[in-house]
Amino acid sequence: MAKRWEELKSLNENMHYKSLISPFVLIVCLLLYSGLPAQTKPQSRGWLSFLEVGPSFFSHHSLNNALHTQGFGQFNHTYFSLGGGFDHISNRLVLGGKIYGYVLDTAFVNGNQSSLMYNHLNFRLGYLLTKPGQPTLIYPSLGIGAGLGLLRLQPLGEPLPTKHQVKGGLLDAAINLQQLSLMSEEDNYSLNLGLSVGYLYTFGKSWELHSLIPEERVGFSPQGIYLRIVLGVGQMSKKLPEKNSN
């Protein structure tokens, strides 16, 4: 009976040992297998620099109501935007950043002048949905950064405006489409023309203004939907797999 018990115990230990070894062996095999295609598949790398122009759609209801009570003009909800960026592409991974400014909006009411502008910077990460090495690039991206808004109010007769500033963090989610047109086969330089549609989300109480109306918070920020036309240049290289000499 004791001998039978020892045999069952030994068998159980062996089965337990194999149950631990088998997943480990499977993982190692998968890693080795995943490394093989990396040596045989083409590796697409490159960079893109670009300018972006287009409208942004903001909500300024709270700010406009506050300005109206103070005797100042109200702002539009659509801004013309100008920005630039740079992307580095490695196979399907896109890593880059953008810097943006929004054309100043100015309003006059009974000699009182009000103006508003925004600026922001973000770093973004994207993933190519199209096949690496192709001239058509489609990729969603998610960026994080910070921005600021500057409000200037100058009542009639005042020599200098009063400045009010808000700032805070932001998230930028977008779908990007770019078409590359080869300009130089020798250097692989390309002209890129594209379109970007996204949503800018701002967070943090620092986007609220406390000094405009006593005991009242007035919030305004560049949060909203945007549409961009993209124009730039880039260089893409494609490293082909080495042929077996045997």
LUMRO-832557 format. One record per residue (C-alpha): x, y, z; residue number from 0. Coordinates in Angstrom, 2 decimals. Example, Ala and Ser with C-alpha at 12.3 -4.5 7.8 and 13.67 -1.06 7.14 Angstrom:
! LUMRO-832557
SITE        px        py        pz   num
SITE     12.30     -4.50      7.80     0
SITE     13.67     -1.06      7.14     1
***
This chain:
! LUMRO-832557
SITE        px        py        pz   num
SITE      0.00      0.00      0.00     0
SITE      2.84      2.35      0.93     1
SITE      4.64      1.50     -2.31     2
SITE      1.49      2.24     -4.31     3
SITE      1.12      5.59     -2.52     4
SITE      4.71      6.54     -3.38     5
SITE      4.12      5.70     -7.04     6
SITE      0.97      7.85     -7.14     7
SITE      2.82     10.70     -5.38     8
SITE      5.70     10.48     -7.85     9
SITE      3.29     10.42    -10.79    10
SITE      1.46     13.46     -9.43    11
SITE      4.71     15.40     -9.00    12
SITE      5.76     14.54    -12.55    13
SITE      2.40     15.67    -13.91    14
SITE      2.64     18.91    -11.90    15
SITE      6.16     19.49    -13.16    16
SITE      5.07     18.92    -16.75    17
SITE      2.08     21.22    -16.29    18
SITE      4.51     23.98    -15.31    19
SITE      7.04     23.22    -18.04    20
SITE      4.56     22.91    -20.91    21
SITE      3.30     26.55    -20.84    22
SITE      6.87     27.76    -20.47    23
SITE      7.99     25.75    -23.49    24
SITE      4.98     27.00    -25.44    25
SITE      5.78     30.63    -24.61    26
SITE      9.42     30.19    -25.63    27
SITE      8.37     28.59    -28.91    28
SITE      5.95     31.43    -29.61    29
SITE      8.62     34.02    -28.90    30
SITE     11.09     32.25    -31.17    31
SITE      8.47     31.95    -33.88    32
SITE      7.49     35.62    -33.57    33
SITE     11.13     36.54    -33.93    34
SITE     11.51     34.71    -37.23    35
SITE      9.09     36.86    -39.23    36
SITE     10.90     39.95    -37.97    37
SITE     13.98     38.68    -39.78    38
SITE     12.15     37.85    -43.01    39
SITE      9.43     40.48    -43.36    40
SITE     10.21     43.94    -44.78    41
SITE     10.74     46.63    -42.14    42
SITE      9.11     49.96    -43.02    43
SITE     10.49     53.06    -41.29    44
SITE     10.36     56.76    -41.95    45
SITE      9.25     60.21    -40.86    46
SITE      6.64     62.77    -41.85    47
SITE      6.63     66.51    -41.18    48
SITE      3.44     68.42    -41.94    49
SITE      1.25     71.48    -41.59    50
SITE     -2.42     71.25    -40.66    51
SITE     -5.14     73.82    -41.35    52
SITE     -8.87     73.69    -40.81    53
SITE    -11.82     74.61    -38.62    54
SITE    -12.31     73.82    -34.94    55
SITE    -15.71     73.91    -33.28    56
SITE    -15.77     75.12    -29.67    57
SITE    -18.51     75.81    -27.14    58
SITE    -18.27     79.36    -25.74    59
SITE    -21.78     79.70    -24.31    60
SITE    -20.65     80.23    -20.71    61
SITE    -17.98     82.74    -21.70    62
SITE    -20.25     84.64    -24.10    63
SITE    -22.98     84.96    -21.47    64
SITE    -20.45     86.34    -18.98    65
SITE    -19.05     88.81    -21.53    66
SITE    -22.55     89.97    -22.45    67
SITE    -23.32     90.86    -18.82    68
SITE    -20.06     92.83    -18.67    69
SITE    -20.81     94.79    -21.85    70
SITE    -18.32     93.03    -24.13    71
SITE    -18.75     91.37    -27.49    72
SITE    -19.24     87.63    -27.92    73
SITE    -17.03     85.14    -29.71    74
SITE    -17.67     82.71    -32.52    75
SITE    -17.87     78.97    -31.95    76
SITE    -15.84     78.15    -35.09    77
SITE    -12.13     78.96    -35.21    78
SITE     -9.64     78.67    -38.04    79
SITE     -6.70     76.61    -36.80    80
SITE     -3.08     76.41    -37.92    81
SITE     -0.60     73.87    -36.62    82
SITE      2.32     71.65    -37.44    83
SITE      3.64     68.27    -36.46    84
SITE      6.15     65.49    -36.88    85
SITE      5.60     61.72    -36.95    86
SITE      8.11     58.88    -36.80    87
SITE      6.86     55.61    -38.28    88
SITE      8.28     52.20    -37.48    89
SITE      6.29     49.40    -39.15    90
SITE      2.79     49.97    -37.75    91
SITE      3.77     52.20    -34.82    92
SITE      3.42     55.98    -35.20    93
SITE      5.02     58.27    -32.61    94
SITE      4.92     62.03    -32.92    95
SITE      3.64     65.36    -31.72    96
SITE      1.75     68.51    -32.76    97
SITE      1.81     72.19    -31.82    98
SITE     -1.19     74.40    -32.48    99
SITE     -2.35     77.98    -32.53   100
SITE     -5.83     79.30    -33.22   101
SITE     -6.38     82.51    -35.13   102
SITE     -7.30     85.34    -32.81   103
SITE    -11.00     86.24    -32.55   104
SITE    -11.82     89.87    -31.70   105
SITE    -15.17     91.49    -30.94   106
SITE    -16.16     95.17    -30.47   107
SITE    -19.29     96.43    -28.70   108
SITE    -19.76    100.15    -27.94   109
SITE    -16.01    100.69    -28.04   110
SITE    -15.27     97.78    -25.68   111
SITE    -12.82     95.32    -27.19   112
SITE    -12.51     91.61    -26.36   113
SITE    -10.16     89.05    -27.91   114
SITE     -9.48     85.37    -27.38   115
SITE     -6.80     82.96    -28.58   116
SITE     -5.69     79.39    -27.84   117
SITE     -2.41     77.47    -28.11   118
SITE     -1.62     73.87    -27.27   119
SITE      1.00     71.14    -27.63   120
SITE      0.57     67.37    -27.45   121
SITE      2.47     64.15    -28.04   122
SITE      0.64     61.31    -29.73   123
SITE      0.80     57.59    -30.40   124
SITE     -0.84     55.91    -33.38   125
SITE     -1.17     52.53    -35.03   126
SITE     -1.24     51.91    -38.78   127
SITE     -4.31     50.05    -40.02   128
SITE     -2.91     49.84    -43.54   129
SITE     -0.04     47.57    -44.53   130
SITE      3.43     49.00    -43.73   131
SITE      5.31     50.22    -46.78   132
SITE      2.16     51.25    -48.68   133
SITE      1.64     54.85    -49.90   134
SITE     -1.74     55.10    -48.15   135
SITE     -1.55     55.60    -44.37   136
SITE     -4.64     55.23    -42.19   137
SITE     -4.11     55.33    -38.45   138
SITE     -6.01     56.27    -35.30   139
SITE     -4.01     58.29    -32.79   140
SITE     -4.29     59.35    -29.17   141
SITE     -2.35     62.32    -27.84   142
SITE     -1.85     63.96    -24.47   143
SITE     -0.55     67.44    -23.76   144
SITE     -1.37     70.88    -22.40   145
SITE     -2.70     74.17    -23.66   146
SITE     -3.71     77.67    -22.68   147
SITE     -6.32     80.25    -23.53   148
SITE     -5.75     84.00    -23.29   149
SITE     -8.66     86.42    -22.93   150
SITE     -8.02     90.18    -23.30   151
SITE    -10.65     92.72    -22.28   152
SITE    -10.17     96.44    -22.98   153
SITE    -13.00     98.80    -21.98   154
SITE    -13.49    102.02    -23.90   155
SITE    -10.97    104.63    -22.80   156
SITE     -8.60    102.20    -21.09   157
SITE     -5.02    102.37    -22.48   158
SITE     -4.18     98.69    -21.79   159
SITE     -6.31     95.53    -21.80   160
SITE     -6.92     93.30    -18.80   161
SITE     -5.56     89.79    -19.38   162
SITE     -7.22     86.61    -18.14   163
SITE     -5.53     83.25    -18.68   164
SITE     -6.72     79.66    -18.38   165
SITE     -4.65     76.54    -18.97   166
SITE     -4.71     72.80    -18.38   167
SITE     -4.32     69.30    -19.72   168
SITE     -5.90     67.90    -22.86   169
SITE     -6.44     64.67    -24.79   170
SITE     -6.51     64.50    -28.59   171
SITE     -8.18     61.52    -30.31   172
SITE     -8.15     61.44    -34.11   173
SITE     -8.45     59.36    -37.26   174
SITE     -5.75     60.24    -39.78   175
SITE     -5.54     59.57    -43.51   176
SITE     -2.45     60.43    -45.55   177
SITE     -1.49     59.67    -49.14   178
SITE      2.21     59.66    -50.02   179
SITE      3.40     60.62    -53.52   180
SITE      7.02     59.77    -54.28   181
SITE      9.06     62.82    -55.35   182
SITE     12.56     61.30    -55.40   183
SITE     13.24     57.60    -55.91   184
SITE     16.88     58.05    -54.95   185
SITE     16.17     59.48    -51.47   186
SITE     12.58     58.15    -51.05   187
SITE     11.27     61.65    -50.35   188
SITE      7.49     61.93    -50.65   189
SITE      4.83     64.59    -50.65   190
SITE      2.05     63.75    -48.20   191
SITE     -1.50     65.05    -48.51   192
SITE     -4.16     64.01    -46.06   193
SITE     -7.11     64.59    -43.79   194
SITE     -7.51     64.38    -40.03   195
SITE    -10.75     64.32    -38.04   196
SITE    -10.66     64.35    -34.27   197
SITE    -11.91     65.52    -30.92   198
SITE     -9.98     67.60    -28.41   199
SITE    -10.95     67.00    -24.77   200
SITE     -9.72     69.33    -22.03   201
SITE     -9.66     68.43    -18.35   202
SITE     -8.85     70.18    -15.09   203
SITE    -10.44     73.06    -13.17   204
SITE     -7.66     75.36    -14.37   205
SITE     -9.72     75.86    -17.55   206
SITE    -12.13     77.90    -15.42   207
SITE    -11.84     81.66    -14.89   208
SITE    -12.59     83.10    -11.44   209
SITE    -11.73     86.77    -12.03   210
SITE    -14.28     87.70    -14.70   211
SITE    -17.46     87.67    -12.60   212
SITE    -17.32     87.79     -8.76   213
SITE    -18.17     84.47     -7.08   214
SITE    -18.80     82.77    -10.42   215
SITE    -16.71     80.34    -12.43   216
SITE    -16.58     80.86    -16.17   217
SITE    -15.13     77.99    -18.16   218
SITE    -13.75     78.10    -21.69   219
SITE    -11.29     75.91    -23.55   220
SITE    -10.43     74.58    -27.05   221
SITE    -12.50     71.45    -26.43   222
SITE    -14.45     70.27    -29.45   223
SITE    -14.48     68.57    -32.85   224
SITE    -11.94     69.55    -35.47   225
SITE    -11.24     68.92    -39.15   226
SITE     -7.78     69.32    -40.70   227
SITE     -6.24     69.29    -44.16   228
SITE     -2.69     67.94    -43.94   229
SITE      0.18     68.90    -46.23   230
SITE      3.82     67.99    -45.75   231
SITE      6.88     66.03    -46.80   232
SITE      8.44     62.83    -45.53   233
SITE     10.87     60.05    -46.18   234
SITE      9.98     56.39    -46.03   235
SITE     12.42     53.52    -46.38   236
SITE     11.69     49.84    -46.83   237
SITE     14.28     47.30    -45.74   238
SITE     13.78     44.16    -47.81   239
SITE     14.58     40.70    -46.40   240
SITE     18.00     39.37    -47.25   241
SITE     17.99     36.46    -49.68   242
SITE     19.48     33.18    -48.60   243
SITE     22.78     32.76    -50.38   244
SITE     22.61     28.93    -50.16   245
***
